[in-house]
């Protein structure tokens, strides 16, 4: 039985999405920039996808810009946003636990003469709103805060942050990386004070290589790539119509039966944490302050996990290297992650785990388990069984 629990890295594409994309690659394969019938048909698919996505955000079709994914969306929002406002100031704010697409964009801007303030986080992975308020300056032009941390599932108070930012200066651009949050929470960026929001298709059972950037009507960005002027000149290049159509369909599907699916994921998460920590010693669940899960009964634990993302569980196992445990689970056809897949080729300790103050002995002993709407209780129970079988054996081996 294959158990895939690395859904924060990527998800299985919906069957309906695959079918629609095949149609667009074999029959309705026109270029939406072409003026003939096939081009008109292709353009219709693009518009329909934008409308489907906009509906999930209570936004306008024109506020949706298609990109190649979360990384490009983050780059365009941050770099394009900073350069569009540089005459008003050169101060930017983000957090120490952002995705590399955000952090490296910020580092690039620092090289260009911008100044960046990096907000710290508590043991739960959340920023302090007081620290954000204190960091805002008269020359602050852009703030970028992720909705959900991709490693530990910490949920940031983005709506409260938006209120603080806009009270300081309505002209400050507020960007939210919602790659791990879209499809797990409902977003209404226009009402919430969010100016820019990044989303990636392959995190919501859509295809890889496609995403979108929500750009609030009236917000101006400087393009970071140039070409034929597609998408109002903001993102030139022939549109990936099969990917766009697949993304639009996935976006509409992920919000069907939404409450039921999210409630089920939270139940699975709480049960997994309780079963694992009851049966295995020296295991830490990250992103839950004060290790509150230890003394909580099942009802209390159900409430505690709802302060975090429904699909991500960060587990530190004392005395076992993460890579060794990962491959031991893989031998049982259980697939998890030792961190962010987007940075997995760089053998260094997680900035997020260091930022939350995780014990140094656990930095190299942490796995990420991430579920999706297809995950089952049977799969989660079997994963607990595998942990309880493998970990004691690996601990005995490591002591020798």
C-alpha positions as CSV (number, residue, x, y, z in Angstrom):
1,X,0.0,0.0,0.0
2,X,1.6,3.3,-1.2
3,X,1.0,6.2,1.2
4,X,1.9,9.6,-0.1
5,X,2.2,12.2,2.6
6,X,4.3,14.9,0.9
7,X,1.4,17.0,-0.4
8,X,3.1,20.3,0.6
9,X,5.7,19.5,-2.1
10,X,3.1,18.6,-4.7
11,X,-0.3,17.0,-5.1
12,X,-1.8,14.4,-7.4
13,X,-3.7,16.2,-10.2
14,X,-7.5,15.8,-10.2
15,X,-8.6,13.3,-12.9
16,X,-11.0,16.0,-14.2
17,X,-8.1,18.4,-14.6
18,X,-6.0,15.9,-16.5
19,X,-8.8,15.2,-18.9
20,X,-9.4,18.9,-19.6
21,X,-5.7,19.6,-20.1
22,X,-5.4,16.6,-22.6
23,X,-8.3,18.2,-24.6
24,X,-6.4,21.5,-24.8
25,X,-3.2,19.8,-25.9
26,X,-4.7,17.7,-28.6
27,X,-7.8,19.5,-29.9
28,X,-8.3,23.0,-28.6
29,X,-4.5,23.8,-28.8
30,X,-4.6,27.3,-30.3
31,X,-2.5,30.2,-29.2
32,X,-4.8,32.8,-27.4
33,X,-2.9,35.6,-29.2
34,X,-4.0,34.3,-32.6
35,X,-6.9,36.0,-34.3
36,X,-8.4,33.0,-35.9
37,X,-11.0,30.7,-34.4
38,X,-8.7,28.4,-32.6
39,X,-7.1,31.4,-31.0
40,X,-10.5,32.7,-29.9
41,X,-11.3,29.4,-28.4
42,X,-8.0,29.3,-26.5
43,X,-8.6,32.8,-25.2
44,X,-12.0,31.8,-24.0
45,X,-10.4,29.0,-21.8
46,X,-8.1,31.6,-20.3
47,X,-10.9,34.0,-19.5
48,X,-13.0,31.2,-17.9
49,X,-10.1,30.1,-15.7
50,X,-9.6,33.7,-14.5
51,X,-13.3,34.0,-13.8
52,X,-13.3,30.7,-11.8
53,X,-10.3,31.7,-9.7
54,X,-11.6,35.2,-9.1
55,X,-14.9,33.7,-7.9
56,X,-13.0,31.8,-5.1
57,X,-11.5,35.1,-4.0
58,X,-14.5,37.3,-4.5
59,X,-12.3,39.3,-6.8
60,X,-12.4,40.6,-10.4
61,X,-11.3,38.6,-13.4
62,X,-8.9,41.4,-14.3
63,X,-7.1,41.1,-11.0
64,X,-5.8,37.6,-11.9
65,X,-2.4,37.3,-13.6
66,X,-1.2,33.9,-14.7
67,X,2.4,32.9,-13.9
68,X,4.6,29.8,-13.9
69,X,3.9,29.2,-10.2
70,X,4.5,30.5,-6.7
71,X,8.1,31.4,-7.2
72,X,7.5,33.7,-10.2
73,X,4.4,35.2,-8.5
74,X,6.5,36.0,-5.4
75,X,9.3,37.5,-7.5
76,X,7.0,39.7,-9.5
77,X,5.1,40.8,-6.5
78,X,8.1,41.7,-4.4
79,X,10.6,42.9,-7.0
80,X,8.0,44.5,-9.3
81,X,6.3,46.0,-6.3
82,X,9.4,47.4,-4.7
83,X,10.7,49.0,-7.9
84,X,7.2,50.5,-8.6
85,X,7.4,52.4,-5.2
86,X,11.1,53.1,-4.9
87,X,10.5,56.9,-5.1
88,X,8.5,56.7,-1.9
89,X,11.1,54.8,0.1
90,X,13.3,51.8,0.1
91,X,12.3,50.0,3.3
92,X,10.8,46.5,3.1
93,X,9.5,44.1,5.8
94,X,9.2,40.3,5.7
95,X,9.7,37.4,8.2
96,X,12.5,35.0,8.9
97,X,10.4,32.0,8.1
98,X,9.4,32.9,4.5
99,X,9.8,30.6,1.5
100,X,13.1,31.0,-0.4
101,X,11.3,32.6,-3.3
102,X,10.5,35.5,-0.9
103,X,13.7,35.6,1.0
104,X,15.9,35.5,-2.0
105,X,13.9,38.2,-3.7
106,X,14.5,40.3,-0.6
107,X,18.2,39.6,-0.7
108,X,18.3,40.7,-4.4
109,X,16.6,43.9,-3.5
110,X,19.1,44.5,-0.6
111,X,21.8,44.3,-3.3
112,X,19.9,47.0,-5.2
113,X,20.0,49.4,-2.3
114,X,16.8,48.5,-0.4
115,X,16.7,47.9,3.3
116,X,14.9,44.9,4.7
117,X,13.6,44.2,8.2
118,X,13.2,40.5,9.0
119,X,10.5,39.8,11.7
120,X,11.2,37.0,14.2
121,X,8.6,34.4,15.2
122,X,7.7,32.7,18.5
123,X,7.9,29.0,19.2
124,X,4.6,28.6,17.4
125,X,6.1,30.1,14.2
126,X,3.8,33.2,14.3
127,X,5.0,36.8,14.1
128,X,4.3,39.4,16.8
129,X,1.9,42.1,15.6
130,X,3.6,44.5,18.0
131,X,6.9,43.8,16.4
132,X,5.4,44.4,12.9
133,X,3.8,47.7,14.2
134,X,7.2,48.8,15.5
135,X,9.0,47.9,12.3
136,X,6.8,50.0,10.1
137,X,8.5,53.3,9.1
138,X,7.6,56.4,7.0
139,X,9.7,55.0,4.2
140,X,8.2,51.5,4.3
141,X,6.9,50.6,0.8
142,X,6.2,46.9,0.9
143,X,5.5,44.1,3.4
144,X,5.5,40.4,2.6
145,X,4.1,37.8,5.0
146,X,3.2,34.2,4.2
147,X,-0.3,32.9,5.0
148,X,0.9,29.4,6.1
149,X,4.5,28.3,6.7
150,X,5.4,25.5,4.3
151,X,7.5,23.5,6.9
152,X,5.6,23.6,10.2
153,X,2.1,24.8,9.2
154,X,2.1,27.9,11.3
155,X,-0.7,30.3,10.2
156,X,0.2,33.9,10.2
157,X,-2.3,36.6,11.3
158,X,-2.4,38.2,7.8
159,X,-5.7,40.0,8.2
160,X,-4.6,41.6,11.5
161,X,-1.3,42.5,9.9
162,X,-3.0,44.1,6.9
163,X,-5.0,46.3,9.2
164,X,-1.9,47.5,11.0
165,X,-0.1,48.1,7.7
166,X,-2.9,50.1,6.2
167,X,-3.4,52.1,9.3
168,X,0.2,53.2,9.0
169,X,0.0,54.0,5.3
170,X,-2.6,52.9,2.8
171,X,0.1,53.1,0.1
172,X,2.3,50.4,1.6
173,X,1.9,47.3,-0.6
174,X,1.0,44.1,1.3
175,X,1.9,40.8,-0.3
176,X,0.9,37.4,1.0
177,X,2.5,34.2,-0.2
178,X,-0.6,31.9,-0.1
179,X,0.9,28.9,-1.8
180,X,0.3,26.7,1.3
181,X,-2.9,28.6,2.4
182,X,-5.0,28.8,-0.8
183,X,-7.4,25.8,-0.8
184,X,-7.0,25.4,2.9
185,X,-8.5,28.7,3.9
186,X,-10.9,31.1,2.3
187,X,-9.3,34.4,1.1
188,X,-11.0,37.7,0.2
189,X,-7.9,39.8,-0.5
190,X,-9.8,42.9,-1.6
191,X,-11.7,43.1,1.7
192,X,-8.7,42.0,3.8
193,X,-6.3,44.7,2.7
194,X,-4.1,42.3,0.7
195,X,-2.7,44.0,-2.4
196,X,-0.8,41.0,-3.9
197,X,-1.3,37.3,-3.3
198,X,0.7,34.3,-4.8
199,X,-0.7,30.9,-5.5
200,X,0.7,27.8,-7.2
201,X,-1.4,25.2,-9.1
202,X,0.4,22.0,-8.1
203,X,-0.4,22.5,-4.4
204,X,-4.1,22.3,-5.1
205,X,-4.3,19.2,-7.4
206,X,-3.6,21.3,-10.4
207,X,-0.6,20.9,-12.8
208,X,2.9,22.0,-12.2
209,X,4.4,25.0,-13.9
210,X,1.3,27.2,-13.5
211,X,0.1,29.6,-10.8
212,X,-1.3,33.1,-10.5
213,X,-0.7,36.4,-8.8
214,X,-3.7,38.3,-7.5
215,X,-3.1,42.0,-8.1
216,X,-5.6,44.4,-6.5
217,X,-7.2,46.7,-9.1
218,X,-5.2,49.9,-9.2
219,X,-1.9,48.4,-7.9
220,X,1.0,49.1,-10.2
221,X,4.0,46.7,-10.7
222,X,7.1,47.0,-12.8
223,X,7.5,43.9,-15.1
224,X,10.5,41.7,-14.4
225,X,10.4,40.0,-17.8
226,X,9.8,41.5,-21.3
227,X,8.5,40.2,-24.6
228,X,5.3,40.4,-26.7
229,X,3.3,42.3,-24.1
230,X,0.8,39.5,-23.1
231,X,-1.2,40.0,-19.9
232,X,-1.1,43.8,-20.2
233,X,2.7,43.7,-20.5
234,X,3.1,42.5,-16.9
235,X,4.0,39.0,-17.9
236,X,5.0,38.5,-21.5
237,X,5.1,35.1,-23.2
238,X,2.7,32.7,-24.9
239,X,0.1,31.7,-22.3
240,X,0.2,28.1,-21.0
241,X,-3.4,27.5,-21.9
242,X,-3.7,23.8,-20.8
243,X,-2.1,24.7,-17.5
244,X,-4.3,27.8,-17.0
245,X,-7.4,25.8,-17.8
246,X,-6.3,23.1,-15.4
247,X,-5.6,25.6,-12.7
248,X,-9.0,27.2,-13.1
249,X,-10.7,23.9,-12.7
250,X,-8.6,22.8,-9.8
251,X,-9.3,26.1,-8.0
252,X,-13.1,25.6,-8.4
253,X,-12.8,21.9,-7.3
254,X,-10.7,22.5,-4.2
255,X,-13.4,24.8,-2.8
256,X,-16.2,22.3,-3.3
257,X,-17.2,20.5,-0.1
258,X,-14.6,22.8,1.5
259,X,-15.7,22.8,5.1
260,X,-16.2,19.0,5.2
261,X,-12.8,18.4,3.7
262,X,-11.0,20.8,6.1
263,X,-12.8,19.4,9.1
264,X,-11.7,15.9,8.2
265,X,-8.1,17.0,7.7
266,X,-8.1,18.6,11.2
267,X,-9.5,15.4,12.6
268,X,-6.8,13.3,10.9
269,X,-4.1,15.7,12.1
270,X,-5.3,15.6,15.8
271,X,-5.6,11.8,15.8
272,X,-2.1,11.4,14.2
273,X,-0.5,13.7,16.8
274,X,-2.2,12.0,19.7
275,X,-1.5,8.5,18.5
276,X,2.1,9.2,17.7
277,X,3.0,11.0,20.9
278,X,1.1,8.5,23.0
279,X,3.0,5.5,21.5
280,X,6.5,7.0,20.9
281,X,8.7,8.8,23.4
282,X,10.9,11.8,22.7
283,X,8.8,13.1,19.8
284,X,8.1,16.8,19.4
285,X,5.4,18.3,17.2
286,X,6.5,21.7,16.0
287,X,4.4,24.8,15.5
288,X,2.2,24.2,18.6
289,X,3.3,26.5,21.5
290,X,4.3,25.1,24.8
291,X,3.9,21.5,23.6
292,X,0.2,22.0,24.5
293,X,-0.7,18.7,22.7
294,X,1.0,16.7,25.5
295,X,-1.6,17.3,28.2
296,X,-4.6,17.9,26.0
297,X,-7.4,15.3,25.6
298,X,-8.7,14.6,22.2
299,X,-11.3,17.4,22.3
300,X,-8.8,20.0,23.5
301,X,-6.2,18.8,20.9
302,X,-8.9,19.2,18.2
303,X,-9.1,22.9,19.1
304,X,-5.4,23.4,19.4
305,X,-4.6,22.1,15.9
306,X,-7.2,24.5,14.4
307,X,-4.7,27.3,15.3
308,X,-2.4,25.7,12.6
309,X,-2.8,24.7,9.0
310,X,-5.0,21.5,8.6
311,X,-2.6,19.6,6.3
312,X,1.0,20.0,7.7
313,X,2.5,18.2,10.7
314,X,6.2,18.8,11.6
315,X,7.6,16.0,13.7
316,X,11.0,16.0,15.4
317,X,12.2,12.5,16.5
318,X,15.1,12.6,19.0
319,X,18.0,10.4,18.3
320,X,17.2,9.7,14.6
321,X,18.5,11.6,11.5
322,X,15.7,12.8,9.4
323,X,17.2,11.5,6.1
324,X,17.6,8.0,7.6
325,X,14.0,7.9,8.9
326,X,12.7,9.3,5.6
327,X,14.3,6.4,3.6
328,X,13.2,3.8,6.2
329,X,9.7,5.0,5.7
330,X,10.2,5.0,2.0
331,X,11.1,1.3,2.2
332,X,7.6,0.8,3.5
333,X,6.2,2.9,0.6
334,X,5.4,5.9,2.9
335,X,6.5,9.1,1.3
336,X,7.2,12.2,3.5
337,X,9.7,15.1,3.4
338,X,12.6,16.2,5.5
339,X,11.8,19.9,4.8
340,X,10.8,22.1,2.0
341,X,11.1,20.4,-1.4
342,X,12.0,23.7,-2.9
343,X,15.2,23.8,-0.9
344,X,15.8,20.0,-0.5
345,X,19.0,20.0,-2.7
346,X,20.7,22.4,-0.3
347,X,21.9,20.4,2.8
348,X,21.6,23.1,5.5
349,X,19.5,23.4,8.6
350,X,16.0,24.9,8.2
351,X,15.8,28.6,8.8
352,X,12.2,28.1,10.0
353,X,13.2,25.5,12.6
354,X,16.0,27.7,13.8
355,X,13.7,30.7,14.0
356,X,11.2,28.9,16.3
357,X,14.1,28.0,18.6
358,X,14.1,24.3,18.1
359,X,16.7,22.4,20.0
360,X,19.8,22.1,17.9
361,X,19.8,18.3,18.5
362,X,16.5,18.1,16.6
363,X,17.3,20.3,13.6
364,X,18.5,17.3,11.7
365,X,15.8,15.0,13.1
366,X,12.6,16.7,11.7
367,X,10.2,15.4,9.1
368,X,7.3,17.1,7.5
369,X,4.1,15.1,7.0
370,X,1.6,16.8,4.7
371,X,-1.9,15.5,3.8
372,X,-4.5,16.3,1.2
373,X,-8.2,15.7,0.7
374,X,-7.4,12.1,-0.6
375,X,-5.5,11.2,2.6
376,X,-7.3,8.6,4.8
377,X,-7.3,7.5,8.4
378,X,-6.0,4.1,7.4
379,X,-3.0,5.8,5.8
380,X,-2.3,7.9,8.9
381,X,-2.7,5.0,11.3
382,X,-0.3,2.9,9.2
383,X,2.2,5.7,9.3
384,X,2.0,5.8,13.1
385,X,2.5,2.0,13.1
386,X,5.6,2.5,10.8
387,X,7.1,5.1,13.1
388,X,6.6,3.0,16.2
389,X,8.3,0.1,14.5
390,X,11.2,1.9,12.8
391,X,12.2,4.6,15.3
392,X,13.2,2.3,18.3
393,X,15.3,0.2,15.9
394,X,17.0,3.3,14.4
395,X,17.7,4.7,17.9
396,X,19.3,1.4,19.0
397,X,21.5,1.5,15.9
398,X,22.5,5.1,16.3
399,X,23.6,4.6,19.8
400,X,26.1,1.9,18.7
